[in-house]
Amino acid sequence: MDLAAVFAFLIEHPSTTQLALFAIIMISMWSIEHAVLAKSLRAKWRHTLFNALFIAPALPIQIVMMMLCAALAHWVEEHHWGVVQLLPNADNPFIRYGVMFVVLDFLDYLYHFSMHQVPGFWRFHLVHHTDEALDVSTTVREHPGETLIRNAFLMLWVLLTGASLEVLFLRQAVETAVNILSHTSFRLPPRPARILGWLFITPNLHQTHHHFERPATNCNFGDVFSIWDRLFGTFLELAAEDTVYGLDTHMAAEQARTIWPWNVAPLPGAVPSSLFDRVLITSETAPTVPSA
């Protein structure tokens, strides 16, 4: 097998590759969750199918935006555009792949932080946080409006940094795997979780992020690395017994299980303003949550 040819094919078909990788990891982790946690198959399918309803409007947006992003990455590389070109030895593999990967991860931290901080963005992102039974299917519980915003930010990052198509492909592949794994129902044992958590976002840390109230909801914004949360004071650990999934403003069963409110939520006036006020970061008034 010609590995160079395989890699070239993957680079030339980024959307197809990402979707295939996403599907393989999702199906594998879904099956493992069911087999190991031994929950009702009917209940798991019901939860999964509900979350999967968000894919229908979001998938076309994701595919088109990824194609545009890949084209933009090709353009910035061809025209030597972006901050990376200001660095010495910009073509050095360490800078081209290693440094750029870290920079893109930091920018994704800023994106996620913004989704919680900016009321207009939070109107879309809250859809993801209303899931009261976190598992791998929560990964796809994303309002199509957020799909558009997320990819628009990614295109902005590519334009600013000058990230190549290769590092973008590497970034998206790793991000896809980590995002799915971090949404699993599993928790790592305390010691491995503590060691890995010094550098990476683990399922334990992301489950804390999905806790139903502040300040946990506004912590652990990291995508792949947890170092940004440690540096900027948004790091928090919660024990499993202290973690409750969902959103404190939308815990009613009829709200959590009906897709219509989540689709209209971003419309002005569709959701009470108090919903956003209670989740946006206001550390001075945030309730105390016991740490693990």
C-alpha positions in Angstrom: 0.0 0.0 0.0 1.3 3.4 -1.0 0.9 5.4 2.2 1.7 8.7 0.5 -1.1 8.1 -2.0 -3.5 7.3 0.8 -2.6 10.4 2.7 -2.9 12.5 -0.5 -6.4 11.0 -1.0 -7.4 11.9 2.5 -6.1 15.4 2.2 -8.0 15.9 -1.1 -11.3 14.7 0.4 -11.3 16.3 3.9 -15.1 16.3 4.3 -15.5 12.7 3.4 -12.6 11.7 5.5 -13.8 13.6 8.6 -17.3 12.2 8.2 -16.0 8.7 7.9 -13.7 9.0 10.9 -16.6 10.6 12.9 -19.0 7.7 12.0 -16.4 5.0 12.8 -15.6 6.4 16.3 -19.2 7.3 17.1 -20.5 3.8 16.3 -17.6 2.1 18.1 -18.0 4.2 21.3 -21.8 3.9 21.2 -21.6 0.1 21.0 -19.0 0.0 23.8 -21.1 2.3 26.0 -24.1 0.0 25.6 -22.1 -3.2 26.1 -20.2 -2.0 29.2 -22.8 0.1 30.9 -25.6 -2.3 30.2 -28.3 0.3 30.0 -31.7 -0.3 28.3 -31.1 -0.6 24.6 -34.5 1.0 23.9 -33.8 4.0 26.1 -30.4 4.4 24.5 -31.8 4.3 21.0 -34.5 6.8 22.0 -31.9 9.2 23.4 -29.6 8.8 20.4 -32.3 9.2 17.8 -33.5 12.4 19.5 -30.0 13.9 19.4 -29.5 12.6 15.8 -32.4 14.8 14.7 -30.0 17.7 14.9 -27.8 16.2 12.2 -30.3 16.6 9.4 -30.1 20.4 9.2 -26.5 20.7 10.5 -24.8 18.1 8.2 -25.2 20.0 4.9 -23.9 23.2 6.6 -20.9 21.2 8.0 -20.0 19.7 4.6 -20.3 23.0 2.7 -18.4 24.9 5.3 -15.6 22.3 5.5 -15.2 22.5 1.7 -14.9 26.3 1.9 -12.4 26.0 4.8 -10.3 23.5 2.9 -10.3 25.8 -0.1 -9.3 28.7 2.1 -6.5 26.7 3.7 -5.2 25.9 0.2 -5.4 29.6 -0.7 -3.5 30.9 2.3 -0.7 28.3 1.8 -0.4 29.1 -1.9 -0.2 32.9 -1.2 2.0 32.6 1.9 -0.7 34.3 4.0 -1.0 34.4 7.7 0.9 35.0 10.9 2.8 31.7 10.5 4.7 33.3 7.6 6.2 35.9 10.0 7.9 33.1 12.0 11.5 32.1 11.2 11.7 28.8 9.4 8.0 28.8 8.8 8.3 25.6 6.6 10.0 23.7 9.5 7.7 20.7 10.3 7.8 21.6 14.0 6.3 25.0 13.3 4.2 23.9 10.3 2.5 21.1 12.3 3.3 21.2 16.0 3.2 25.0 16.7 0.2 25.5 14.4 -1.7 22.6 16.1 -1.3 24.2 19.5 -2.2 27.6 18.2 -5.4 26.3 16.6 -6.3 24.5 19.9 -5.9 27.8 21.8 -8.1 29.6 19.3 -10.8 26.9 19.7 -10.6 27.5 23.4 -11.4 31.2 22.7 -14.2 30.1 20.4 -15.8 27.9 23.1 -15.4 30.6 25.7 -17.1 33.1 23.4 -20.0 30.7 22.9 -20.7 30.9 26.7 -19.9 34.6 27.1 -21.7 36.2 24.1 -25.5 36.1 24.6 -26.2 35.8 20.9 -23.9 32.8 20.6 -25.1 31.2 23.8 -28.6 31.2 22.4 -27.3 28.5 20.0 -24.8 26.7 22.2 -27.3 26.1 25.1 -28.9 23.4 22.9 -25.8 21.3 23.4 -26.0 21.8 27.2 -29.6 20.8 27.7 -28.9 17.1 27.4 -29.6 15.4 30.7 -28.1 12.1 29.8 -24.6 12.7 28.5 -23.2 10.1 26.1 -21.5 10.0 22.7 -24.7 11.0 20.9 -24.5 14.4 22.8 -21.6 15.2 20.4 -24.1 15.7 17.6 -26.6 17.7 19.7 -25.7 21.0 18.0 -28.0 23.7 16.7 -27.3 24.2 13.0 -26.8 27.9 13.8 -23.8 26.9 16.0 -22.5 24.6 13.2 -22.4 27.7 11.0 -20.7 29.9 13.7 -18.2 27.2 14.6 -17.0 26.7 11.0 -17.0 30.5 10.4 -14.6 30.8 13.4 -12.5 28.1 12.0 -12.2 29.8 8.6 -11.3 33.0 10.5 -8.5 31.1 12.4 -7.2 29.7 9.1 -7.1 33.1 7.5 -5.4 34.7 10.5 -2.8 32.0 11.1 -2.2 30.8 7.6 -2.7 27.1 8.7 -2.0 24.7 5.9 -4.5 22.1 4.6 -2.3 19.4 6.1 -2.3 20.8 9.7 -6.0 21.6 9.3 -6.7 17.9 8.4 -4.5 16.7 11.3 -6.3 19.1 13.7 -9.8 18.1 12.6 -8.9 14.4 12.8 -7.6 14.7 16.4 -10.4 17.1 17.4 -13.0 14.7 16.1 -11.6 11.8 18.1 -11.2 13.8 21.3 -14.6 15.4 21.1 -16.4 12.1 20.8 -14.3 10.4 23.5 -14.8 13.4 25.9 -18.6 13.0 25.6 -18.7 9.3 26.5 -20.5 8.1 29.6 -17.2 6.6 30.9 -15.0 8.2 33.5 -11.3 7.5 33.9 -10.1 6.2 37.2 -8.9 9.0 39.5 -5.1 8.6 39.1 -5.1 8.3 35.2 -7.6 11.1 35.0 -5.5 13.4 37.2 -2.3 12.7 35.2 -3.9 13.0 31.7 -5.9 16.0 32.9 -2.8 18.1 33.4 -2.4 18.3 29.6 -5.5 16.9 28.0 -9.3 17.3 28.2 -10.5 14.0 29.6 -14.1 12.6 29.8 -14.0 13.5 33.5 -13.2 17.1 32.8 -15.7 17.5 30.0 -18.4 15.9 32.1 -17.8 18.7 34.7 -18.3 21.2 31.9 -21.8 19.6 31.3 -22.8 20.0 35.0 -26.1 21.8 35.1 -25.1 25.0 37.0 -22.4 27.5 37.3 -19.5 27.7 37.8 -18.9 24.3 36.4 -20.9 25.1 33.2 -18.4 27.8 32.5 -15.2 25.8 33.1 -13.1 23.4 31.1 -13.5 25.1 27.7 -10.5 23.3 26.3 -10.9 21.2 23.1 -7.8 18.9 23.1 -5.6 20.5 25.7 -6.6 21.5 29.3 -3.6 23.8 29.7 -5.6 26.8 28.6 -8.2 26.3 31.3 -5.4 26.1 33.9 -3.7 29.2 32.5 -6.8 31.3 32.4 -8.6 30.1 35.6 -11.4 28.2 34.0 -10.3 24.8 35.2 -12.5 22.7 37.5 -12.8 19.1 38.6 -16.0 17.5 39.9 -16.5 14.0 41.2 -19.1 11.8 39.4 -21.4 11.9 42.4 -21.4 15.8 42.3 -22.1 16.0 38.5 -25.7 16.5 37.3 -26.1 16.9 33.5 -28.4 19.4 31.8 -29.0 23.1 32.3 -30.5 24.5 35.5 -32.8 26.8 33.6 -34.3 24.0 31.4 -34.5 20.9 33.6 -38.3 20.2 33.1 -38.9 16.9 31.3 -41.2 18.4 28.7 -38.5 20.9 27.8 -35.6 18.5 27.7 -37.4 16.0 25.5 -39.0 18.3 22.9 -36.9 19.4 20.0 -39.0 22.4 18.9 -37.9 24.7 21.8 -34.3 24.1 21.0 -34.8 25.0 17.3 -36.6 28.3 18.1 -34.4 29.2 21.1 -32.0 31.4 19.1 -35.0 33.6 18.0 -35.3 36.8 20.0 -37.8 36.5 22.8 -38.2 32.8 22.3 -36.5 32.1 25.6 -36.6 34.3 28.7 -33.5 36.5 29.1 -33.0 35.1 32.6 -32.0 31.9 31.0 -28.9 33.5 29.5 -28.2 35.7 32.6 -27.9 32.7 34.9 -25.4 30.8 32.7 -23.2 33.7 31.5 -20.0 34.0 33.5 -20.5 36.2 36.6 -17.9 34.7 38.9 -18.7 37.0 41.8 -22.2 35.7 42.1 -21.6 32.1 41.0 -22.6 29.4 43.5 -19.9 27.3 45.1 -19.6 23.8 43.7 -17.6 21.2 45.7 -14.4 20.1 44.0 -13.5 16.4 43.5 
